[in-house]
């Protein structure tokens, strides 16, 4: 039986968390030539999370564990909310290689873990350790049922509202480098069965520079049960203008599982971020919703403030905090890519 058939579903990110899971960044190949520059912002992200919930961090070994503990303690982190685990990995993107956590609709005290296959976004990078992370985390919580669909799926490729709706993109989930033997109807069957949803909202292409082939968490996100915030580019000469306009039109035509048309909120794109001649996938949509907070990436430009105002209007009951992601985005991801929520029971 699938998780859905047993009453499980993935709650929305704004549902109360027991904790956030992270994997500590340490791979210099992910931030060539500047990995040391990411740590001030990354550590601030962890410190901010630890103000409102438990933070579990996967590290490679005992030496790294002690190093991370010292670094976080040195900036005044609430170490009582930090739990470090020796779970080796290839990279830091816990949204994609970490487990998906589910709740049970009938018994709110029951949680489950989904261990999707991970192939590093179509075999682009090494992943032999990353693909073991969900099982290693399950070993720490063996009472949770473990579901293994046996297909490739990444947490950043979907977003849910906890009420039966799921956002995703054809450019990622229908890419031949993921599950070439499955068609769209079959993919939808897995999404419904293992995320516990009813309605799939498909968007098109992702933004320039995104090596995930179009993860939706750089594009469009649910901010409440019937509202979707979506990135738009106003400059018609920009490469992102056309794909984001097409996605906006798709959203305006879509319907939710309850039959209603969602409210659409437009979120501007930041100024273009280049490094070493490469355009990076900078987007404000890669925010993370924590207990009482929304943490979003900033890029040292004027639209940072505009994005903050829009997110504050979307989350009036949460503190909206911007953290500089200009260096982190060189790794081709930001705060949502780095994190995975574990809902409270």
C-alpha positions as CSV (number, residue, x, y, z in Angstrom):
1,X,0.0,0.0,0.0
2,X,1.2,3.5,-0.7
3,X,1.5,6.1,2.0
4,X,-1.7,7.8,0.8
5,X,-3.6,4.5,1.0
6,X,-2.5,4.3,4.6
7,X,-3.6,7.9,5.4
8,X,-0.2,9.7,5.1
9,X,0.4,13.0,3.4
10,X,3.1,15.7,3.2
11,X,2.0,18.7,5.2
12,X,2.7,22.3,4.0
13,X,6.0,23.8,5.0
14,X,4.2,26.3,7.2
15,X,2.8,23.6,9.4
16,X,4.6,23.5,12.7
17,X,8.0,21.8,12.6
18,X,9.5,19.6,15.2
19,X,12.9,20.3,13.5
20,X,14.8,21.2,10.4
21,X,17.3,18.9,8.8
22,X,20.5,20.2,7.2
23,X,23.7,18.7,5.8
24,X,26.8,20.7,6.5
25,X,28.5,22.1,3.3
26,X,32.1,21.0,2.8
27,X,32.5,20.1,-0.8
28,X,34.8,22.6,-2.5
29,X,33.7,21.4,-6.0
30,X,30.2,22.8,-5.2
31,X,31.7,26.3,-4.6
32,X,34.9,26.3,-6.7
33,X,37.4,28.8,-5.4
34,X,35.2,30.4,-2.7
35,X,33.7,27.8,-0.4
36,X,35.1,29.6,2.7
37,X,33.0,32.7,1.8
38,X,29.7,30.9,2.3
39,X,30.1,30.1,6.0
40,X,29.1,33.4,7.6
41,X,25.7,33.3,5.8
42,X,25.3,29.6,6.3
43,X,26.1,29.8,10.0
44,X,23.7,32.8,10.4
45,X,21.0,30.6,8.7
46,X,21.6,27.9,11.3
47,X,21.6,30.4,14.2
48,X,18.4,31.9,13.0
49,X,16.7,28.5,12.7
50,X,17.9,27.5,16.2
51,X,16.1,30.5,17.6
52,X,12.7,28.8,16.8
53,X,13.2,25.1,16.4
54,X,15.6,22.1,16.7
55,X,18.2,21.9,13.9
56,X,19.6,18.5,13.0
57,X,22.9,18.7,11.0
58,X,24.5,15.8,9.2
59,X,28.4,15.9,9.3
60,X,30.9,13.5,7.8
61,X,32.9,12.5,10.9
62,X,33.7,13.3,14.5
63,X,36.3,15.9,13.5
64,X,33.8,17.9,11.4
65,X,31.2,17.5,14.2
66,X,33.5,19.3,16.7
67,X,34.4,21.9,14.1
68,X,30.8,22.7,13.4
69,X,30.0,22.9,17.1
70,X,32.8,25.4,17.7
71,X,31.8,27.6,14.7
72,X,28.1,27.8,15.8
73,X,28.9,28.3,19.4
74,X,31.3,31.2,18.5
75,X,28.4,33.2,17.0
76,X,26.1,32.7,19.9
77,X,23.9,30.0,18.5
78,X,21.4,28.3,20.8
79,X,23.4,25.1,21.0
80,X,20.5,23.5,23.0
81,X,18.6,23.3,19.7
82,X,21.5,21.9,17.7
83,X,21.8,18.1,17.1
84,X,24.8,16.9,15.1
85,X,24.9,13.5,13.5
86,X,27.7,11.6,11.8
87,X,25.9,10.9,8.5
88,X,28.4,11.3,5.6
89,X,27.3,12.9,2.3
90,X,28.6,14.1,-1.0
91,X,27.0,17.5,-0.8
92,X,24.9,20.0,1.2
93,X,21.6,19.9,-0.6
94,X,19.4,18.2,2.1
95,X,16.2,19.3,0.4
96,X,17.0,16.8,-2.4
97,X,19.0,14.0,-0.8
98,X,17.2,14.1,2.5
99,X,14.0,12.2,3.4
100,X,10.5,13.5,2.9
101,X,8.5,13.5,6.1
102,X,4.8,12.6,6.1
103,X,2.0,12.9,8.7
104,X,-1.0,10.6,9.1
105,X,-4.4,12.3,8.7
106,X,-6.2,9.9,11.0
107,X,-3.5,9.7,13.7
108,X,-1.6,13.0,14.1
109,X,1.0,11.3,16.3
110,X,2.2,9.1,13.4
111,X,4.9,10.1,11.0
112,X,6.6,8.3,8.1
113,X,9.7,8.8,5.9
114,X,9.8,8.5,2.1
115,X,13.2,7.5,0.7
116,X,13.1,8.6,-2.9
117,X,16.1,7.6,-5.1
118,X,18.6,10.4,-5.7
119,X,20.8,10.6,-8.8
120,X,22.3,14.0,-8.4
121,X,20.0,15.8,-10.8
122,X,20.4,13.4,-13.6
123,X,23.9,12.1,-12.8
124,X,25.6,15.5,-12.9
125,X,27.7,14.9,-9.7
126,X,28.8,12.1,-7.4
127,X,25.9,10.9,-5.1
128,X,26.9,7.5,-3.6
129,X,26.8,8.9,-0.1
130,X,23.9,11.3,-0.6
131,X,21.6,8.5,-1.7
132,X,22.1,6.8,1.7
133,X,21.1,9.8,3.9
134,X,17.4,9.1,4.2
135,X,18.0,5.5,5.4
136,X,20.7,6.7,7.9
137,X,18.2,9.3,9.2
138,X,15.5,6.6,9.5
139,X,18.0,4.5,11.5
140,X,17.8,7.3,14.2
141,X,13.9,7.1,14.2
142,X,13.2,3.4,13.4
143,X,9.6,3.6,14.7
144,X,8.6,5.6,11.6
145,X,7.4,3.6,8.6
146,X,9.9,3.8,5.7
147,X,8.5,4.0,2.2
148,X,10.8,3.5,-0.8
149,X,9.0,4.2,-4.2
150,X,12.1,3.2,-6.2
151,X,12.1,6.2,-8.6
152,X,14.1,9.4,-8.7
153,X,12.6,12.4,-7.0
154,X,14.0,15.6,-5.4
155,X,12.4,17.7,-2.6
156,X,13.1,20.9,-4.5
157,X,11.2,19.7,-7.5
158,X,7.8,19.8,-5.7
159,X,5.9,22.1,-3.3
160,X,2.6,21.3,-1.5
161,X,-0.1,23.1,0.4
162,X,-1.1,20.2,2.6
163,X,-4.6,20.3,1.2
164,X,-4.2,18.1,-1.8
165,X,-2.3,20.3,-4.2
166,X,1.3,19.9,-5.5
167,X,3.4,22.2,-7.7
168,X,6.1,20.9,-10.0
169,X,7.6,21.4,-13.5
170,X,7.7,19.3,-16.7
171,X,11.3,20.4,-17.3
172,X,12.4,18.5,-14.2
173,X,10.1,15.6,-13.6
174,X,9.7,14.6,-17.2
175,X,13.4,15.0,-18.0
176,X,14.8,11.8,-19.4
177,X,17.7,12.0,-17.0
178,X,15.4,11.2,-14.0
179,X,12.8,8.4,-14.8
180,X,13.0,7.8,-18.6
181,X,10.7,4.8,-18.5
182,X,7.8,6.7,-16.8
183,X,5.3,9.0,-18.6
184,X,3.5,12.0,-17.1
185,X,0.5,9.9,-15.9
186,X,2.8,7.4,-14.1
187,X,4.8,10.2,-12.5
188,X,1.5,11.7,-11.3
189,X,0.6,8.4,-9.8
190,X,3.8,8.4,-7.7
191,X,3.2,12.0,-6.6
192,X,-0.3,11.2,-5.5
193,X,0.6,8.0,-3.8
194,X,3.7,9.1,-1.9
195,X,2.9,12.7,-1.1
196,X,-0.8,12.1,-0.5
197,X,-2.0,14.8,-2.9
198,X,-5.0,14.9,-5.4
199,X,-4.2,17.7,-7.8
200,X,-0.9,18.3,-9.7
201,X,-0.2,21.7,-11.1
202,X,2.4,21.5,-13.8
203,X,4.6,24.5,-14.7
204,X,7.2,24.6,-17.6
205,X,10.9,25.6,-17.6
206,X,13.1,26.8,-14.7
207,X,15.4,29.8,-14.5
208,X,18.7,30.3,-16.2
209,X,21.7,28.8,-14.3
210,X,19.6,26.2,-12.5
211,X,21.4,22.8,-12.8
212,X,18.4,20.9,-11.4
213,X,16.6,21.2,-14.8
214,X,13.9,23.5,-13.3
215,X,13.2,22.9,-9.6
216,X,9.9,24.6,-8.7
217,X,11.4,26.0,-5.4
218,X,13.2,28.7,-7.6
219,X,9.9,29.5,-9.3
220,X,6.6,29.2,-7.5
221,X,5.7,28.3,-3.9
222,X,2.5,28.0,-1.9
223,X,2.4,30.6,0.9
224,X,-1.0,29.4,2.2
225,X,-3.7,26.9,1.2
226,X,-4.9,28.9,-1.8
227,X,-2.2,31.4,-2.6
228,X,0.9,30.8,-4.8
229,X,3.8,33.3,-5.0
230,X,5.7,33.1,-8.3
231,X,8.8,34.7,-9.6
232,X,8.5,37.1,-12.5
233,X,11.1,39.0,-14.6
234,X,10.0,42.5,-15.8
235,X,12.9,43.0,-18.3
236,X,11.6,41.5,-21.5
237,X,15.1,41.2,-22.9
238,X,16.2,39.0,-20.0
239,X,16.5,35.3,-20.6
240,X,14.1,34.5,-17.7
241,X,11.3,36.8,-19.0
242,X,9.7,34.3,-21.3
243,X,9.7,31.2,-19.2
244,X,8.5,33.0,-16.1
245,X,5.8,34.7,-18.1
246,X,4.7,31.3,-19.4
247,X,4.6,29.9,-15.9
248,X,2.6,32.9,-14.7
249,X,0.0,32.3,-17.4
250,X,-0.2,28.6,-16.4
251,X,-0.8,29.5,-12.8
252,X,-3.6,31.9,-13.8
253,X,-5.3,29.1,-15.6
254,X,-4.9,26.4,-13.0
255,X,-7.4,25.3,-10.4
256,X,-6.9,23.8,-6.9
257,X,-8.2,20.5,-5.6
258,X,-11.1,22.4,-4.1
259,X,-12.0,23.8,-7.5
260,X,-11.0,27.3,-6.7
261,X,-8.6,29.5,-8.7
262,X,-5.5,30.2,-6.6
263,X,-4.6,33.8,-5.7
264,X,-1.3,34.6,-7.5
265,X,1.3,36.9,-6.0
266,X,4.1,38.1,-8.2
267,X,7.6,38.1,-6.7
268,X,10.4,40.1,-8.6
269,X,13.6,38.6,-9.6
270,X,16.8,40.0,-8.2
271,X,19.5,41.7,-10.2
272,X,21.5,39.2,-12.3
273,X,24.2,37.5,-10.3
274,X,27.3,36.4,-12.2
275,X,30.4,34.7,-10.9
276,X,33.4,33.5,-12.9
277,X,31.5,34.2,-16.1
278,X,28.5,32.1,-15.1
279,X,25.0,33.3,-14.5
280,X,23.7,31.9,-11.2
281,X,20.1,30.9,-10.4
282,X,19.4,33.7,-8.0
283,X,15.7,33.8,-6.9
284,X,13.8,35.1,-3.9
285,X,11.5,32.1,-4.2
286,X,14.1,29.9,-2.5
287,X,12.9,31.0,0.9
288,X,12.4,28.6,3.9
289,X,9.4,28.7,6.2
290,X,10.4,27.9,9.8
291,X,8.4,28.1,13.0
292,X,7.5,31.8,13.3
293,X,10.0,32.9,10.6
294,X,10.5,33.0,6.9
295,X,14.2,33.1,5.9
296,X,14.8,34.3,2.3
297,X,18.0,34.9,0.2
298,X,19.2,38.4,-0.5
299,X,21.6,39.4,-3.3
300,X,22.9,42.9,-2.4
301,X,20.4,44.8,-4.7
302,X,17.5,47.1,-4.3
303,X,14.9,44.5,-5.0
304,X,15.9,42.7,-1.8
305,X,13.7,45.2,0.0
306,X,10.8,44.8,-2.4
307,X,10.9,41.0,-2.0
308,X,10.9,41.4,1.8
309,X,7.8,43.6,1.7
310,X,6.0,41.1,-0.5
311,X,6.9,38.1,1.7
312,X,5.9,40.1,4.8
313,X,2.4,40.6,3.3
314,X,2.2,36.9,2.5
315,X,3.3,35.8,6.0
316,X,1.8,38.4,8.4
317,X,2.2,36.1,11.4
318,X,5.9,35.4,10.8
319,X,9.1,37.4,11.0
320,X,10.6,37.7,7.5
321,X,14.4,37.7,7.6
322,X,16.8,38.2,4.7
323,X,20.2,36.6,4.7
324,X,22.9,37.3,2.1
325,X,23.0,34.5,-0.4
326,X,25.3,36.1,-3.0
327,X,28.1,33.7,-2.2
328,X,26.0,30.6,-1.4
329,X,24.2,30.9,-4.8
330,X,27.6,30.0,-6.5
331,X,26.7,26.5,-5.4
332,X,23.6,26.8,-7.5
333,X,21.1,26.7,-4.6
334,X,20.1,28.6,-1.5
335,X,18.3,28.2,1.8
336,X,15.4,26.1,0.7
337,X,17.7,23.8,-1.2
338,X,19.8,23.4,1.9
339,X,17.0,22.4,4.3
340,X,14.3,19.8,4.9
341,X,11.5,20.2,7.4
342,X,10.3,17.5,9.8
343,X,6.7,18.3,10.9
344,X,5.7,18.2,14.5
345,X,3.2,15.5,15.7
